[in-house]
Amino acid sequence: MNVFVGLILVVHVAVSAGLVVFILLHSGKGAGVSQMFTGVMPTTASGTGIIEKNLDRITVALASIFAITLLLLMVLYTPGG
């Protein structure tokens, strides 16, 4: 296995684990992570807290990195070689 493919595989596995964790941190109907800090962090006009917005951004970034590494592995990985 190529060193570059091995590095991409390690990044892919780490991003996969991070994606699972950050998706599980989301909660439905206003009972998410931002509700733990009700008095500490103010909410915006849309009702979504700053923590929830950052959680969404991190999740989208991890999903994008996951998709990129998945495509790279599909192109570069050759089984048995």
C-alpha positions, 0 to 999 in steps of 0.5 A: 500500500502506498504511503499516501493512501495509508495517510488518507485512510488514517484521516478517513477513519479519524474523520469518520469517528469525529463525524459519528460523535458530532452527529450524536451531539445534535438533538432534535426540537431545541434540546441540543447542546446549546440548551445545556448552557441556557443562561450562559450563551445568548440565542440569535433571532432565529432561535438557534444558539451559537453553539448549535451553529458551530456544531452544524459548521463542524459537522458539515466540514467533517462530512465534506472531508469525509466525502473528499477522502472517500473519493480519493480512496476510490481513485487511488486504492488498488486492492492487493497492490 
